[in-house]
Amino acid sequence: MRKTLIASLLVLAFSGSSYASIELATKNKCNICHAMDKKIVGPSWKEVSAKNKGRDPADLAAYIPKGGKDKYGKVPMPPQPNAKADADALAKWILSL
């Protein structure tokens, strides 16, 4: 019984964490160009995660508000200065996928 309760609490904790990150992505309008597992304008979040596997989340967090080009193709990512406050949480979430 105790193991079941602990497992349930862990599932809820990680589910809430993912939901909060999807909320942050929506709040910052990331979902206009990105989706979980398909390319829209920019790469999917899973593609970004795979490409940056093992890297420091701070690297990706710095990229989000500044934007960039030539990292995932010819379409540049415009700067997202309004996402600066959430960039660390977004980067950690994306890299956890």
Biotite code that builds the C-alpha atoms (Angstrom):
import biotite.structure as struc

atoms = struc.array([
    struc.Atom([0.000, 0.000, 0.000], chain_id="A", res_id=1, res_name="MET", atom_name="CA", element="C"),
    struc.Atom([2.755, 2.438, 0.919], chain_id="A", res_id=2, res_name="ARG", atom_name="CA", element="C"),
    struc.Atom([4.643, 1.787, -2.338], chain_id="A", res_id=3, res_name="LYS", atom_name="CA", element="C"),
    struc.Atom([1.463, 2.462, -4.317], chain_id="A", res_id=4, res_name="THR", atom_name="CA", element="C"),
    struc.Atom([0.937, 5.744, -2.493], chain_id="A", res_id=5, res_name="LEU", atom_name="CA", element="C"),
    struc.Atom([4.530, 6.850, -3.098], chain_id="A", res_id=6, res_name="ILE", atom_name="CA", element="C"),
    struc.Atom([4.321, 5.880, -6.773], chain_id="A", res_id=7, res_name="ALA", atom_name="CA", element="C"),
    struc.Atom([1.058, 7.816, -7.134], chain_id="A", res_id=8, res_name="SER", atom_name="CA", element="C"),
    struc.Atom([2.556, 10.895, -5.519], chain_id="A", res_id=9, res_name="LEU", atom_name="CA", element="C"),
    struc.Atom([5.570, 10.731, -7.843], chain_id="A", res_id=10, res_name="LEU", atom_name="CA", element="C"),
    struc.Atom([3.312, 10.485, -10.893], chain_id="A", res_id=11, res_name="VAL", atom_name="CA", element="C"),
    struc.Atom([1.306, 13.486, -9.717], chain_id="A", res_id=12, res_name="LEU", atom_name="CA", element="C"),
    struc.Atom([4.458, 15.485, -9.015], chain_id="A", res_id=13, res_name="ALA", atom_name="CA", element="C"),
    struc.Atom([5.926, 14.864, -12.451], chain_id="A", res_id=14, res_name="PHE", atom_name="CA", element="C"),
    struc.Atom([2.586, 15.311, -14.216], chain_id="A", res_id=15, res_name="SER", atom_name="CA", element="C"),
    struc.Atom([2.073, 18.674, -12.554], chain_id="A", res_id=16, res_name="GLY", atom_name="CA", element="C"),
    struc.Atom([5.579, 19.705, -13.536], chain_id="A", res_id=17, res_name="SER", atom_name="CA", element="C"),
    struc.Atom([4.954, 18.902, -17.211], chain_id="A", res_id=18, res_name="SER", atom_name="CA", element="C"),
    struc.Atom([1.608, 20.644, -17.145], chain_id="A", res_id=19, res_name="TYR", atom_name="CA", element="C"),
    struc.Atom([3.177, 23.747, -15.613], chain_id="A", res_id=20, res_name="ALA", atom_name="CA", element="C"),
    struc.Atom([5.787, 23.784, -18.357], chain_id="A", res_id=21, res_name="SER", atom_name="CA", element="C"),
    struc.Atom([3.178, 23.429, -21.083], chain_id="A", res_id=22, res_name="ILE", atom_name="CA", element="C"),
    struc.Atom([1.387, 26.329, -19.405], chain_id="A", res_id=23, res_name="GLU", atom_name="CA", element="C"),
    struc.Atom([4.617, 28.362, -19.510], chain_id="A", res_id=24, res_name="LEU", atom_name="CA", element="C"),
    struc.Atom([5.140, 27.509, -23.172], chain_id="A", res_id=25, res_name="ALA", atom_name="CA", element="C"),
    struc.Atom([1.578, 28.576, -23.959], chain_id="A", res_id=26, res_name="THR", atom_name="CA", element="C"),
    struc.Atom([1.884, 31.728, -21.842], chain_id="A", res_id=27, res_name="LYS", atom_name="CA", element="C"),
    struc.Atom([5.030, 32.704, -23.765], chain_id="A", res_id=28, res_name="ASN", atom_name="CA", element="C"),
    struc.Atom([3.449, 31.772, -27.115], chain_id="A", res_id=29, res_name="LYS", atom_name="CA", element="C"),
    struc.Atom([6.124, 29.134, -27.823], chain_id="A", res_id=30, res_name="CYS", atom_name="CA", element="C"),
    struc.Atom([3.383, 26.851, -29.153], chain_id="A", res_id=31, res_name="ASN", atom_name="CA", element="C"),
    struc.Atom([2.870, 29.153, -32.144], chain_id="A", res_id=32, res_name="ILE", atom_name="CA", element="C"),
    struc.Atom([6.111, 27.832, -33.676], chain_id="A", res_id=33, res_name="CYS", atom_name="CA", element="C"),
    struc.Atom([6.808, 24.650, -31.673], chain_id="A", res_id=34, res_name="HIS", atom_name="CA", element="C"),
    struc.Atom([4.926, 21.473, -30.759], chain_id="A", res_id=35, res_name="ALA", atom_name="CA", element="C"),
    struc.Atom([5.839, 18.464, -28.672], chain_id="A", res_id=36, res_name="MET", atom_name="CA", element="C"),
    struc.Atom([6.674, 16.015, -31.449], chain_id="A", res_id=37, res_name="ASP", atom_name="CA", element="C"),
    struc.Atom([6.160, 17.714, -34.798], chain_id="A", res_id=38, res_name="LYS", atom_name="CA", element="C"),
    struc.Atom([7.725, 20.606, -36.620], chain_id="A", res_id=39, res_name="LYS", atom_name="CA", element="C"),
    struc.Atom([5.525, 23.654, -37.086], chain_id="A", res_id=40, res_name="ILE", atom_name="CA", element="C"),
    struc.Atom([7.690, 26.668, -37.984], chain_id="A", res_id=41, res_name="VAL", atom_name="CA", element="C"),
    struc.Atom([10.482, 25.685, -35.640], chain_id="A", res_id=42, res_name="GLY", atom_name="CA", element="C"),
    struc.Atom([11.613, 22.238, -34.521], chain_id="A", res_id=43, res_name="PRO", atom_name="CA", element="C"),
    struc.Atom([9.612, 20.135, -32.099], chain_id="A", res_id=44, res_name="SER", atom_name="CA", element="C"),
    struc.Atom([10.514, 20.362, -28.429], chain_id="A", res_id=45, res_name="TRP", atom_name="CA", element="C"),
    struc.Atom([11.609, 16.717, -28.552], chain_id="A", res_id=46, res_name="LYS", atom_name="CA", element="C"),
    struc.Atom([13.986, 17.546, -31.437], chain_id="A", res_id=47, res_name="GLU", atom_name="CA", element="C"),
    struc.Atom([15.440, 20.445, -29.453], chain_id="A", res_id=48, res_name="VAL", atom_name="CA", element="C"),
    struc.Atom([15.839, 18.155, -26.446], chain_id="A", res_id=49, res_name="SER", atom_name="CA", element="C"),
    struc.Atom([17.605, 15.472, -28.496], chain_id="A", res_id=50, res_name="ALA", atom_name="CA", element="C"),
    struc.Atom([19.939, 17.961, -30.162], chain_id="A", res_id=51, res_name="LYS", atom_name="CA", element="C"),
    struc.Atom([20.907, 19.487, -26.815], chain_id="A", res_id=52, res_name="ASN", atom_name="CA", element="C"),
    struc.Atom([21.131, 16.256, -24.811], chain_id="A", res_id=53, res_name="LYS", atom_name="CA", element="C"),
    struc.Atom([23.736, 16.517, -22.078], chain_id="A", res_id=54, res_name="GLY", atom_name="CA", element="C"),
    struc.Atom([24.117, 20.282, -22.377], chain_id="A", res_id=55, res_name="ARG", atom_name="CA", element="C"),
    struc.Atom([23.673, 22.720, -19.540], chain_id="A", res_id=56, res_name="ASP", atom_name="CA", element="C"),
    struc.Atom([20.078, 24.017, -19.411], chain_id="A", res_id=57, res_name="PRO", atom_name="CA", element="C"),
    struc.Atom([21.530, 27.521, -18.964], chain_id="A", res_id=58, res_name="ALA", atom_name="CA", element="C"),
    struc.Atom([22.760, 27.397, -22.597], chain_id="A", res_id=59, res_name="ASP", atom_name="CA", element="C"),
    struc.Atom([19.247, 26.813, -23.909], chain_id="A", res_id=60, res_name="LEU", atom_name="CA", element="C"),
    struc.Atom([17.777, 29.279, -21.410], chain_id="A", res_id=61, res_name="ALA", atom_name="CA", element="C"),
    struc.Atom([20.102, 31.986, -22.768], chain_id="A", res_id=62, res_name="ALA", atom_name="CA", element="C"),
    struc.Atom([19.061, 31.184, -26.348], chain_id="A", res_id=63, res_name="TYR", atom_name="CA", element="C"),
    struc.Atom([15.311, 31.595, -25.719], chain_id="A", res_id=64, res_name="ILE", atom_name="CA", element="C"),
    struc.Atom([15.180, 35.370, -25.040], chain_id="A", res_id=65, res_name="PRO", atom_name="CA", element="C"),
    struc.Atom([17.958, 36.209, -27.540], chain_id="A", res_id=66, res_name="LYS", atom_name="CA", element="C"),
    struc.Atom([16.763, 34.064, -30.433], chain_id="A", res_id=67, res_name="GLY", atom_name="CA", element="C"),
    struc.Atom([19.138, 32.885, -33.114], chain_id="A", res_id=68, res_name="GLY", atom_name="CA", element="C"),
    struc.Atom([19.580, 31.453, -36.567], chain_id="A", res_id=69, res_name="LYS", atom_name="CA", element="C"),
    struc.Atom([21.113, 28.524, -38.444], chain_id="A", res_id=70, res_name="ASP", atom_name="CA", element="C"),
    struc.Atom([20.756, 26.176, -35.477], chain_id="A", res_id=71, res_name="LYS", atom_name="CA", element="C"),
    struc.Atom([17.803, 24.170, -36.826], chain_id="A", res_id=72, res_name="TYR", atom_name="CA", element="C"),
    struc.Atom([17.585, 25.259, -40.440], chain_id="A", res_id=73, res_name="GLY", atom_name="CA", element="C"),
    struc.Atom([17.066, 28.442, -42.378], chain_id="A", res_id=74, res_name="LYS", atom_name="CA", element="C"),
    struc.Atom([14.142, 29.856, -40.395], chain_id="A", res_id=75, res_name="VAL", atom_name="CA", element="C"),
    struc.Atom([15.525, 32.003, -37.547], chain_id="A", res_id=76, res_name="PRO", atom_name="CA", element="C"),
    struc.Atom([14.046, 32.028, -34.069], chain_id="A", res_id=77, res_name="MET", atom_name="CA", element="C"),
    struc.Atom([13.144, 35.614, -33.270], chain_id="A", res_id=78, res_name="PRO", atom_name="CA", element="C"),
    struc.Atom([14.124, 36.959, -29.859], chain_id="A", res_id=79, res_name="PRO", atom_name="CA", element="C"),
    struc.Atom([11.623, 36.212, -27.098], chain_id="A", res_id=80, res_name="GLN", atom_name="CA", element="C"),
    struc.Atom([12.474, 38.876, -24.482], chain_id="A", res_id=81, res_name="PRO", atom_name="CA", element="C"),
    struc.Atom([9.128, 38.443, -22.707], chain_id="A", res_id=82, res_name="ASN", atom_name="CA", element="C"),
    struc.Atom([10.080, 34.816, -21.964], chain_id="A", res_id=83, res_name="ALA", atom_name="CA", element="C"),
    struc.Atom([13.262, 35.770, -20.112], chain_id="A", res_id=84, res_name="LYS", atom_name="CA", element="C"),
    struc.Atom([11.730, 35.221, -16.650], chain_id="A", res_id=85, res_name="ALA", atom_name="CA", element="C"),
    struc.Atom([10.531, 31.730, -17.631], chain_id="A", res_id=86, res_name="ASP", atom_name="CA", element="C"),
    struc.Atom([13.522, 30.722, -19.785], chain_id="A", res_id=87, res_name="ALA", atom_name="CA", element="C"),
    struc.Atom([15.225, 28.599, -17.103], chain_id="A", res_id=88, res_name="ASP", atom_name="CA", element="C"),
    struc.Atom([12.080, 26.601, -16.372], chain_id="A", res_id=89, res_name="ALA", atom_name="CA", element="C"),
    struc.Atom([11.305, 26.199, -20.074], chain_id="A", res_id=90, res_name="LEU", atom_name="CA", element="C"),
    struc.Atom([14.845, 25.023, -20.855], chain_id="A", res_id=91, res_name="ALA", atom_name="CA", element="C"),
    struc.Atom([14.831, 22.457, -18.037], chain_id="A", res_id=92, res_name="LYS", atom_name="CA", element="C"),
    struc.Atom([11.453, 21.159, -19.161], chain_id="A", res_id=93, res_name="TRP", atom_name="CA", element="C"),
    struc.Atom([12.461, 20.897, -22.840], chain_id="A", res_id=94, res_name="ILE", atom_name="CA", element="C"),
    struc.Atom([15.706, 19.120, -21.971], chain_id="A", res_id=95, res_name="LEU", atom_name="CA", element="C"),
    struc.Atom([13.795, 16.647, -19.787], chain_id="A", res_id=96, res_name="SER", atom_name="CA", element="C"),
    struc.Atom([11.760, 15.382, -22.755], chain_id="A", res_id=97, res_name="LEU", atom_name="CA", element="C"),
])
